Amino acid sequence: MSKYVKVKKDSCIACGSCGSAAPEIFDFDDDGLAEVIFEGDGNKGVTLIASDLLEELNDAIDSCPTSCIKTAAAPFA
């Protein structure tokens, strides 16, 4: 099952674990915090993450020390 994903930036500590686990999905923004970059999402949580990247996404979620990666079955508003 595919998912939508977003980083809750007020909880991000910029440790980089999400980008290490899923570099096609996450990178740092201009402020040095993690954001969703997959297909130009810009951390809006409106781009469906491809099913072949779900293992990497789950690894990123599991490795995040602040649990700031949020997922949903529908796009974030």
PDB file of N, CA, C and O in Angstrom:
ATOM      1  N   MET A   1       0.838  -1.188   0.000  1.00  0.00           N
ATOM      2  CA  MET A   1       0.000   0.000   0.000  1.00  0.00           C
ATOM      3  C   MET A   1       0.879   1.246   0.000  1.00  0.00           C
ATOM      4  O   MET A   1       1.766   1.376   0.843  1.00  0.00           O
ATOM      5  N   SER A   2       0.647   2.139  -0.914  1.00  0.00           N
ATOM      6  CA  SER A   2       1.426   3.367  -0.996  1.00  0.00           C
ATOM      7  C   SER A   2       0.958   4.362   0.056  1.00  0.00           C
ATOM      8  O   SER A   2      -0.140   4.247   0.601  1.00  0.00           O
ATOM      9  N   LYS A   3       1.817   5.341   0.327  1.00  0.00           N
ATOM     10  CA  LYS A   3       1.533   6.307   1.382  1.00  0.00           C
ATOM     11  C   LYS A   3       1.939   7.705   0.959  1.00  0.00           C
ATOM     12  O   LYS A   3       2.732   7.900   0.037  1.00  0.00           O
ATOM     13  N   TYR A   4       1.373   8.661   1.655  1.00  0.00           N
ATOM     14  CA  TYR A   4       1.797  10.052   1.569  1.00  0.00           C
ATOM     15  C   TYR A   4       2.620  10.330   2.820  1.00  0.00           C
ATOM     16  O   TYR A   4       2.356   9.764   3.880  1.00  0.00           O
ATOM     17  N   VAL A   5       3.608  11.194   2.697  1.00  0.00           N
ATOM     18  CA  VAL A   5       4.506  11.423   3.837  1.00  0.00           C
ATOM     19  C   VAL A   5       4.861  12.903   3.940  1.00  0.00           C
ATOM     20  O   VAL A   5       4.917  13.627   2.945  1.00  0.00           O
ATOM     21  N   LYS A   6       5.095  13.319   5.168  1.00  0.00           N
ATOM     22  CA  LYS A   6       5.432  14.707   5.470  1.00  0.00           C
ATOM     23  C   LYS A   6       6.316  14.718   6.711  1.00  0.00           C
ATOM     24  O   LYS A   6       6.168  13.865   7.586  1.00  0.00           O
ATOM     25  N   VAL A   7       7.231  15.674   6.794  1.00  0.00           N
ATOM     26  CA  VAL A   7       8.075  15.824   7.980  1.00  0.00           C
ATOM     27  C   VAL A   7       7.506  16.950   8.830  1.00  0.00           C
ATOM     28  O   VAL A   7       7.276  18.055   8.340  1.00  0.00           O
ATOM     29  N   LYS A   8       7.283  16.662  10.098  1.00  0.00           N
ATOM     30  CA  LYS A   8       6.848  17.686  11.054  1.00  0.00           C
ATOM     31  C   LYS A   8       8.102  18.447  11.486  1.00  0.00           C
ATOM     32  O   LYS A   8       8.834  18.010  12.374  1.00  0.00           O
ATOM     33  N   LYS A   9       8.330  19.571  10.855  1.00  0.00           N
ATOM     34  CA  LYS A   9       9.604  20.288  11.007  1.00  0.00           C
ATOM     35  C   LYS A   9       9.864  20.818  12.414  1.00  0.00           C
ATOM     36  O   LYS A   9      11.020  20.965  12.810  1.00  0.00           O
ATOM     37  N   ASP A  10       8.823  21.105  13.165  1.00  0.00           N
ATOM     38  CA  ASP A  10       9.061  21.625  14.517  1.00  0.00           C
ATOM     39  C   ASP A  10       9.602  20.552  15.453  1.00  0.00           C
ATOM     40  O   ASP A  10      10.024  20.863  16.566  1.00  0.00           O
ATOM     41  N   SER A  11       9.596  19.292  15.019  1.00  0.00           N
ATOM     42  CA  SER A  11      10.165  18.205  15.819  1.00  0.00           C
ATOM     43  C   SER A  11      11.488  17.690  15.260  1.00  0.00           C
ATOM     44  O   SER A  11      12.197  16.943  15.935  1.00  0.00           O
ATOM     45  N   CYS A  12      11.825  18.084  14.034  1.00  0.00           N
ATOM     46  CA  CYS A  12      13.034  17.588  13.374  1.00  0.00           C
ATOM     47  C   CYS A  12      14.286  18.163  14.038  1.00  0.00           C
ATOM     48  O   CYS A  12      14.356  19.354  14.339  1.00  0.00           O
ATOM     49  N   ILE A  13      15.271  17.292  14.259  1.00  0.00           N
ATOM     50  CA  ILE A  13      16.545  17.742  14.832  1.00  0.00           C
ATOM     51  C   ILE A  13      17.679  17.662  13.807  1.00  0.00           C
ATOM     52  O   ILE A  13      18.850  17.810  14.156  1.00  0.00           O
ATOM     53  N   ALA A  14      17.327  17.428  12.547  1.00  0.00           N
ATOM     54  CA  ALA A  14      18.288  17.426  11.441  1.00  0.00           C
ATOM     55  C   ALA A  14      19.404  16.408  11.623  1.00  0.00           C
ATOM     56  O   ALA A  14      20.563  16.690  11.321  1.00  0.00           O
ATOM     57  N   CYS A  15      19.058  15.236  12.112  1.00  0.00           N
ATOM     58  CA  CYS A  15      20.078  14.212  12.326  1.00  0.00           C
ATOM     59  C   CYS A  15      20.494  13.525  11.029  1.00  0.00           C
ATOM     60  O   CYS A  15      21.588  12.967  10.949  1.00  0.00           O
ATOM     61  N   GLY A  16      19.635  13.560  10.018  1.00  0.00           N
ATOM     62  CA  GLY A  16      19.969  12.986   8.726  1.00  0.00           C
ATOM     63  C   GLY A  16      19.658  11.517   8.562  1.00  0.00           C
ATOM     64  O   GLY A  16      19.946  10.946   7.510  1.00  0.00           O
ATOM     65  N   SER A  17      19.083  10.891   9.560  1.00  0.00           N
ATOM     66  CA  SER A  17      18.827   9.449   9.454  1.00  0.00           C
ATOM     67  C   SER A  17      17.803   9.132   8.365  1.00  0.00           C
ATOM     68  O   SER A  17      17.907   8.089   7.719  1.00  0.00           O
ATOM     69  N   CYS A  18      16.834   9.991   8.149  1.00  0.00           N
ATOM     70  CA  CYS A  18      15.828   9.725   7.111  1.00  0.00           C
ATOM     71  C   CYS A  18      16.460   9.797   5.727  1.00  0.00           C
ATOM     72  O   CYS A  18      16.174   8.961   4.870  1.00  0.00           O
ATOM     73  N   GLY A  19      17.306  10.777   5.504  1.00  0.00           N
ATOM     74  CA  GLY A  19      17.978  10.906   4.214  1.00  0.00           C
ATOM     75  C   GLY A  19      18.941   9.778   3.944  1.00  0.00           C
ATOM     76  O   GLY A  19      19.145   9.393   2.792  1.00  0.00           O
ATOM     77  N   SER A  20      19.537   9.243   4.993  1.00  0.00           N
ATOM     78  CA  SER A  20      20.428   8.089   4.831  1.00  0.00           C
ATOM     79  C   SER A  20      19.638   6.840   4.483  1.00  0.00           C
ATOM     80  O   SER A  20      20.073   6.037   3.658  1.00  0.00           O
ATOM     81  N   ALA A  21      18.486   6.673   5.103  1.00  0.00           N
ATOM     82  CA  ALA A  21      17.662   5.483   4.870  1.00  0.00           C
ATOM     83  C   ALA A  21      16.887   5.566   3.563  1.00  0.00           C
ATOM     84  O   ALA A  21      16.665   4.548   2.906  1.00  0.00           O
ATOM     85  N   ALA A  22      16.476   6.764   3.183  1.00  0.00           N
ATOM     86  CA  ALA A  22      15.629   6.928   1.994  1.00  0.00           C
ATOM     87  C   ALA A  22      16.009   8.206   1.237  1.00  0.00           C
ATOM     88  O   ALA A  22      15.257   9.181   1.254  1.00  0.00           O
ATOM     89  N   PRO A  23      17.166   8.206   0.579  1.00  0.00           N
ATOM     90  CA  PRO A  23      17.632   9.428  -0.094  1.00  0.00           C
ATOM     91  C   PRO A  23      16.766   9.877  -1.264  1.00  0.00           C
ATOM     92  O   PRO A  23      16.840  11.040  -1.659  1.00  0.00           O
ATOM     93  N   GLU A  24      15.956   9.003  -1.825  1.00  0.00           N
ATOM     94  CA  GLU A  24      15.054   9.406  -2.906  1.00  0.00           C
ATOM     95  C   GLU A  24      13.822  10.135  -2.373  1.00  0.00           C
ATOM     96  O   GLU A  24      13.096  10.781  -3.129  1.00  0.00           O
ATOM     97  N   ILE A  25      13.595  10.024  -1.062  1.00  0.00           N
ATOM     98  CA  ILE A  25      12.400  10.617  -0.457  1.00  0.00           C
ATOM     99  C   ILE A  25      12.733  11.860   0.361  1.00  0.00           C
ATOM    100  O   ILE A  25      11.978  12.832   0.333  1.00  0.00           O
ATOM    101  N   PHE A  26      13.853  11.846   1.093  1.00  0.00           N
ATOM    102  CA  PHE A  26      14.173  12.922   2.034  1.00  0.00           C
ATOM    103  C   PHE A  26      15.493  13.604   1.711  1.00  0.00           C
ATOM    104  O   PHE A  26      16.421  12.981   1.194  1.00  0.00           O
ATOM    105  N   ASP A  27      15.562  14.888   2.023  1.00  0.00           N
ATOM    106  CA  ASP A  27      16.795  15.668   1.964  1.00  0.00           C
ATOM    107  C   ASP A  27      16.614  16.834   2.931  1.00  0.00           C
ATOM    108  O   ASP A  27      15.567  16.965   3.564  1.00  0.00           O
ATOM    109  N   PHE A  28      17.628  17.671   3.040  1.00  0.00           N
ATOM    110  CA  PHE A  28      17.543  18.840   3.904  1.00  0.00           C
ATOM    111  C   PHE A  28      17.024  20.050   3.130  1.00  0.00           C
ATOM    112  O   PHE A  28      17.325  20.210   1.947  1.00  0.00           O
ATOM    113  N   ASP A  29      16.246  20.901   3.798  1.00  0.00           N
ATOM    114  CA  ASP A  29      15.794  22.152   3.192  1.00  0.00           C
ATOM    115  C   ASP A  29      16.848  23.235   3.424  1.00  0.00           C
ATOM    116  O   ASP A  29      17.923  22.952   3.952  1.00  0.00           O
ATOM    117  N   ASP A  30      16.549  24.450   3.041  1.00  0.00           N
ATOM    118  CA  ASP A  30      17.502  25.555   3.185  1.00  0.00           C
ATOM    119  C   ASP A  30      17.809  25.890   4.637  1.00  0.00           C
ATOM    120  O   ASP A  30      18.836  26.504   4.924  1.00  0.00           O
ATOM    121  N   ASP A  31      16.934  25.495   5.555  1.00  0.00           N
ATOM    122  CA  ASP A  31      17.158  25.728   6.981  1.00  0.00           C
ATOM    123  C   ASP A  31      17.879  24.572   7.653  1.00  0.00           C
ATOM    124  O   ASP A  31      18.134  24.613   8.857  1.00  0.00           O
ATOM    125  N   GLY A  32      18.212  23.534   6.879  1.00  0.00           N
ATOM    126  CA  GLY A  32      18.927  22.388   7.431  1.00  0.00           C
ATOM    127  C   GLY A  32      18.038  21.335   8.063  1.00  0.00           C
ATOM    128  O   GLY A  32      18.537  20.432   8.735  1.00  0.00           O
ATOM    129  N   LEU A  33      16.723  21.432   7.859  1.00  0.00           N
ATOM    130  CA  LEU A  33      15.791  20.448   8.404  1.00  0.00           C
ATOM    131  C   LEU A  33      15.370  19.482   7.306  1.00  0.00           C
ATOM    132  O   LEU A  33      15.421  19.815   6.122  1.00  0.00           O
ATOM    133  N   ALA A  34      14.960  18.303   7.699  1.00  0.00           N
ATOM    134  CA  ALA A  34      14.534  17.295   6.731  1.00  0.00           C
ATOM    135  C   ALA A  34      13.232  17.719   6.069  1.00  0.00           C
ATOM    136  O   ALA A  34      12.395  18.395   6.668  1.00  0.00           O
ATOM    137  N   GLU A  35      13.086  17.300   4.814  1.00  0.00           N
ATOM    138  CA  GLU A  35      11.841  17.517   4.094  1.00  0.00           C
ATOM    139  C   GLU A  35      11.671  16.427   3.047  1.00  0.00           C
ATOM    140  O   GLU A  35      12.636  15.777   2.643  1.00  0.00           O
ATOM    141  N   VAL A  36      10.439  16.238   2.619  1.00  0.00           N
ATOM    142  CA  VAL A  36      10.133  15.277   1.568  1.00  0.00           C
ATOM    143  C   VAL A  36      10.442  15.930   0.228  1.00  0.00           C
ATOM    144  O   VAL A  36       9.914  16.993  -0.096  1.00  0.00           O
ATOM    145  N   ILE A  37      11.308  15.278  -0.545  1.00  0.00           N
ATOM    146  CA  ILE A  37      11.690  15.803  -1.853  1.00  0.00           C
ATOM    147  C   ILE A  37      11.171  14.942  -2.998  1.00  0.00           C
ATOM    148  O   ILE A  37      11.315  15.316  -4.162  1.00  0.00           O
ATOM    149  N   PHE A  38      10.576  13.810  -2.691  1.00  0.00           N
ATOM    150  CA  PHE A  38      10.154  12.863  -3.726  1.00  0.00           C
ATOM    151  C   PHE A  38       9.262  13.544  -4.756  1.00  0.00           C
ATOM    152  O   PHE A  38       8.220  14.106  -4.419  1.00  0.00           O
ATOM    153  N   GLU A  39       9.685  13.485  -6.008  1.00  0.00           N
ATOM    154  CA  GLU A  39       8.959  14.072  -7.141  1.00  0.00           C
ATOM    155  C   GLU A  39       8.549  15.521  -6.898  1.00  0.00           C
ATOM    156  O   GLU A  39       7.470  15.950  -7.307  1.00  0.00           O
ATOM    157  N   GLY A  40       9.430  16.273  -6.223  1.00  0.00           N
ATOM    158  CA  GLY A  40       9.192  17.694  -6.010  1.00  0.00           C
ATOM    159  C   GLY A  40       8.100  18.028  -5.007  1.00  0.00           C
ATOM    160  O   GLY A  40       7.517  19.110  -5.065  1.00  0.00           O
ATOM    161  N   ASP A  41       7.820  17.119  -4.097  1.00  0.00           N
ATOM    162  CA  ASP A  41       6.730  17.329  -3.132  1.00  0.00           C
ATOM    163  C   ASP A  41       6.913  18.574  -2.270  1.00  0.00           C
ATOM    164  O   ASP A  41       5.923  19.208  -1.907  1.00  0.00           O
ATOM    165  N   GLY A  42       8.139  18.940  -1.935  1.00  0.00           N
ATOM    166  CA  GLY A  42       8.367  20.129  -1.115  1.00  0.00           C
ATOM    167  C   GLY A  42       7.788  20.042   0.281  1.00  0.00           C
ATOM    168  O   GLY A  42       7.422  21.057   0.873  1.00  0.00           O
ATOM    169  N   ASN A  43       7.704  18.819   0.814  1.00  0.00           N
ATOM    170  CA  ASN A  43       7.195  18.549   2.157  1.00  0.00           C
ATOM    171  C   ASN A  43       5.714  18.900   2.326  1.00  0.00           C
ATOM    172  O   ASN A  43       5.258  19.153   3.441  1.00  0.00           O
ATOM    173  N   LYS A  44       4.981  18.913   1.244  1.00  0.00           N
ATOM    174  CA  LYS A  44       3.540  19.190   1.328  1.00  0.00           C
ATOM    175  C   LYS A  44       2.747  17.938   1.682  1.00  0.00           C
ATOM    176  O   LYS A  44       1.633  18.037   2.196  1.00  0.00           O
ATOM    177  N   GLY A  45       3.312  16.755   1.412  1.00  0.00           N
ATOM    178  CA  GLY A  45       2.607  15.515   1.707  1.00  0.00           C
ATOM    179  C   GLY A  45       1.489  15.222   0.734  1.00  0.00           C
ATOM    180  O   GLY A  45       0.483  14.612   1.099  1.00  0.00           O
ATOM    181  N   VAL A  46       1.659  15.657  -0.515  1.00  0.00           N
ATOM    182  CA  VAL A  46       0.616  15.459  -1.525  1.00  0.00           C
ATOM    183  C   VAL A  46       1.042  14.528  -2.653  1.00  0.00           C
ATOM    184  O   VAL A  46       0.263  14.263  -3.569  1.00  0.00           O
ATOM    185  N   THR A  47       2.270  14.032  -2.591  1.00  0.00           N
ATOM    186  CA  THR A  47       2.790  13.141  -3.628  1.00  0.00           C
ATOM    187  C   THR A  47       2.812  11.718  -3.096  1.00  0.00           C
ATOM    188  O   THR A  47       3.396  11.445  -2.047  1.00  0.00           O
ATOM    189  N   LEU A  48       2.185  10.833  -3.813  1.00  0.00           N
ATOM    190  CA  LEU A  48       2.140   9.424  -3.418  1.00  0.00           C
ATOM    191  C   LEU A  48       3.532   8.812  -3.534  1.00  0.00           C
ATOM    192  O   LEU A  48       4.155   8.866  -4.595  1.00  0.00           O
ATOM    193  N   ILE A  49       4.012   8.233  -2.445  1.00  0.00           N
ATOM    194  CA  ILE A  49       5.314   7.566  -2.459  1.00  0.00           C
ATOM    195  C   ILE A  49       5.152   6.233  -3.189  1.00  0.00           C
ATOM    196  O   ILE A  49       4.244   5.456  -2.894  1.00  0.00           O
ATOM    197  N   ALA A  50       6.028   5.989  -4.123  1.00  0.00           N
ATOM    198  CA  ALA A  50       5.961   4.769  -4.920  1.00  0.00           C
ATOM    199  C   ALA A  50       6.087   3.534  -4.033  1.00  0.00           C
ATOM    200  O   ALA A  50       6.830   3.528  -3.052  1.00  0.00           O
ATOM    201  N   SER A  51       5.352   2.499  -4.395  1.00  0.00           N
ATOM    202  CA  SER A  51       5.335   1.279  -3.581  1.00  0.00           C
ATOM    203  C   SER A  51       6.704   0.624  -3.484  1.00  0.00           C
ATOM    204  O   SER A  51       6.996  -0.042  -2.491  1.00  0.00           O
ATOM    205  N   ASP A  52       7.551   0.799  -4.494  1.00  0.00           N
ATOM    206  CA  ASP A  52       8.880   0.194  -4.430  1.00  0.00           C
ATOM    207  C   ASP A  52       9.821   0.934  -3.477  1.00  0.00           C
ATOM    208  O   ASP A  52      10.941   0.481  -3.240  1.00  0.00           O
ATOM    209  N   LEU A  53       9.380   2.060  -2.932  1.00  0.00           N
ATOM    210  CA  LEU A  53      10.187   2.807  -1.954  1.00  0.00           C
ATOM    211  C   LEU A  53       9.664   2.666  -0.527  1.00  0.00           C
ATOM    212  O   LEU A  53      10.204   3.282   0.392  1.00  0.00           O
ATOM    213  N   LEU A  54       8.625   1.866  -0.334  1.00  0.00           N
ATOM    214  CA  LEU A  54       8.025   1.765   1.003  1.00  0.00           C
ATOM    215  C   LEU A  54       8.955   1.145   2.040  1.00  0.00           C
ATOM    216  O   LEU A  54       8.897   1.516   3.212  1.00  0.00           O
ATOM    217  N   GLU A  55       9.802   0.217   1.637  1.00  0.00           N
ATOM    218  CA  GLU A  55      10.750  -0.371   2.594  1.00  0.00           C
ATOM    219  C   GLU A  55      11.723   0.701   3.090  1.00  0.00           C
ATOM    220  O   GLU A  55      12.002   0.782   4.286  1.00  0.00           O
ATOM    221  N   GLU A  56      12.233   1.515   2.178  1.00  0.00           N
ATOM    222  CA  GLU A  56      13.128   2.605   2.563  1.00  0.00           C
ATOM    223  C   GLU A  56      12.396   3.627   3.434  1.00  0.00           C
ATOM    224  O   GLU A  56      12.954   4.137   4.405  1.00  0.00           O
ATOM    225  N   LEU A  57      11.145   3.922   3.079  1.00  0.00           N
ATOM    226  CA  LEU A  57      10.345   4.844   3.887  1.00  0.00           C
ATOM    227  C   LEU A  57      10.180   4.310   5.301  1.00  0.00           C
ATOM    228  O   LEU A  57      10.353   5.053   6.268  1.00  0.00           O
ATOM    229  N   ASN A  58       9.850   3.045   5.431  1.00  0.00           N
ATOM    230  CA  ASN A  58       9.688   2.456   6.766  1.00  0.00           C
ATOM    231  C   ASN A  58      10.996   2.465   7.543  1.00  0.00           C
ATOM    232  O   ASN A  58      10.992   2.674   8.756  1.00  0.00           O
ATOM    233  N   ASP A  59      12.126   2.238   6.853  1.00  0.00           N
ATOM    234  CA  ASP A  59      13.431   2.324   7.514  1.00  0.00           C
ATOM    235  C   ASP A  59      13.680   3.741   8.031  1.00  0.00           C
ATOM    236  O   ASP A  59      14.204   3.924   9.130  1.00  0.00           O
ATOM    237  N   ALA A  60      13.304   4.737   7.236  1.00  0.00           N
ATOM    238  CA  ALA A  60      13.478   6.130   7.655  1.00  0.00           C
ATOM    239  C   ALA A  60      12.609   6.443   8.868  1.00  0.00           C
ATOM    240  O   ALA A  60      13.060   7.087   9.814  1.00  0.00           O
ATOM    241  N   ILE A  61      11.369   5.986   8.835  1.00  0.00           N
ATOM    242  CA  ILE A  61      10.462   6.208   9.967  1.00  0.00           C
ATOM    243  C   ILE A  61      11.025   5.553  11.227  1.00  0.00           C
ATOM    244  O   ILE A  61      11.035   6.159  12.298  1.00  0.00           O
ATOM    245  N   ASP A  62      11.488   4.328  11.093  1.00  0.00           N
ATOM    246  CA  ASP A  62      12.029   3.599  12.245  1.00  0.00           C
ATOM    247  C   ASP A  62      13.301   4.240  12.792  1.00  0.00           C
ATOM    248  O   ASP A  62      13.572   4.148  13.989  1.00  0.00           O
ATOM    249  N   SER A  63      14.084   4.891  11.928  1.00  0.00           N
ATOM    250  CA  SER A  63      15.358   5.461  12.367  1.00  0.00           C
ATOM    251  C   SER A  63      15.231   6.880  12.904  1.00  0.00           C
ATOM    252  O   SER A  63      16.192   7.406  13.466  1.00  0.00           O
ATOM    253  N   CYS A  64      14.076   7.512  12.747  1.00  0.00           N
ATOM    254  CA  CYS A  64      13.904   8.896  13.186  1.00  0.00           C
ATOM    255  C   CYS A  64      13.792   8.958  14.719  1.00  0.00           C
ATOM    256  O   CYS A  64      12.857   8.403  15.296  1.00  0.00           O
ATOM    257  N   PRO A  65      14.745   9.634  15.373  1.00  0.00           N
ATOM    258  CA  PRO A  65      14.721   9.670  16.841  1.00  0.00           C
ATOM    259  C   PRO A  65      13.609  10.530  17.431  1.00  0.00           C
ATOM    260  O   PRO A  65      13.293  10.396  18.613  1.00  0.00           O
ATOM    261  N   THR A  66      13.012  11.409  16.634  1.00  0.00           N
ATOM    262  CA  THR A  66      11.958  12.283  17.163  1.00  0.00           C
ATOM    263  C   THR A  66      10.570  11.947  16.622  1.00  0.00           C
ATOM    264  O   THR A  66       9.599  12.634  16.940  1.00  0.00           O
ATOM    265  N   SER A  67      10.469  10.915  15.820  1.00  0.00           N
ATOM    266  CA  SER A  67       9.184  10.492  15.232  1.00  0.00           C
ATOM    267  C   SER A  67       8.480  11.633  14.503  1.00  0.00           C
ATOM    268  O   SER A  67       7.261  11.784  14.594  1.00  0.00           O
ATOM    269  N   CYS A  68       9.265  12.435  13.774  1.00  0.00           N
ATOM    270  CA  CYS A  68       8.675  13.590  13.090  1.00  0.00           C
ATOM    271  C   CYS A  68       8.220  13.281  11.661  1.00  0.00           C
ATOM    272  O   CYS A  68       7.712  14.168  10.975  1.00  0.00           O
ATOM    273  N   ILE A  69       8.394  12.039  11.204  1.00  0.00           N
ATOM    274  CA  ILE A  69       7.924  11.650   9.882  1.00  0.00           C
ATOM    275  C   ILE A  69       6.498  11.134  10.029  1.00  0.00           C
ATOM    276  O   ILE A  69       6.247  10.156  10.734  1.00  0.00           O
ATOM    277  N   LYS A  70       5.586  11.793   9.364  1.00  0.00           N
ATOM    278  CA  LYS A  70       4.170  11.445   9.447  1.00  0.00           C
ATOM    279  C   LYS A  70       3.706  10.868   8.117  1.00  0.00           C
ATOM    280  O   LYS A  70       4.093  11.358   7.057  1.00  0.00           O
ATOM    281  N   THR A  71       2.882   9.830   8.169  1.00  0.00           N
ATOM    282  CA  THR A  71       2.344   9.219   6.964  1.00  0.00           C
ATOM    283  C   THR A  71       0.813   9.230   7.021  1.00  0.00           C
ATOM    284  O   THR A  71       0.204   9.320   8.087  1.00  0.00           O
ATOM    285  N   ALA A  72       0.225   9.134   5.839  1.00  0.00           N
ATOM    286  CA  ALA A  72      -1.227   9.089   5.735  1.00  0.00           C
ATOM    287  C   ALA A  72      -1.623   8.311   4.487  1.00  0.00           C
ATOM    288  O   ALA A  72      -0.843   8.196   3.541  1.00  0.00           O
ATOM    289  N   ALA A  73      -2.823   7.787   4.493  1.00  0.00           N
ATOM    290  CA  ALA A  73      -3.342   7.060   3.327  1.00  0.00           C
ATOM    291  C   ALA A  73      -3.851   8.028   2.258  1.00  0.00           C
ATOM    292  O   ALA A  73      -3.990   7.650   1.095  1.00  0.00           O
ATOM    293  N   ALA A  74      -4.126   9.260   2.643  1.00  0.00           N
ATOM    294  CA  ALA A  74      -4.611  10.287   1.723  1.00  0.00           C
ATOM    295  C   ALA A  74      -3.662  11.488   1.795  1.00  0.00           C
ATOM    296  O   ALA A  74      -2.932  11.645   2.774  1.00  0.00           O
ATOM    297  N   PRO A  75      -3.670  12.327   0.769  1.00  0.00           N
ATOM    298  CA  PRO A  75      -2.785  13.511   0.812  1.00  0.00           C
ATOM    299  C   PRO A  75      -3.079  14.395   2.025  1.00  0.00           C
ATOM    300  O   PRO A  75      -4.221  14.505   2.471  1.00  0.00           O
ATOM    301  N   PHE A  76      -2.030  15.018   2.543  1.00  0.00           N
ATOM    302  CA  PHE A  76      -2.207  15.999   3.614  1.00  0.00           C
ATOM    303  C   PHE A  76      -2.860  17.234   3.011  1.00  0.00           C
ATOM    304  O   PHE A  76      -2.604  17.571   1.855  1.00  0.00           O
ATOM    305  N   ALA A  77      -3.678  17.891   3.765  1.00  0.00           N
ATOM    306  CA  ALA A  77      -4.420  19.061   3.232  1.00  0.00           C
ATOM    307  C   ALA A  77      -3.541  20.269   3.039  1.00  0.00           C
ATOM    308  O   ALA A  77      -4.018  21.317   2.603  1.00  0.00           O
TER     309      ALA A  77
END
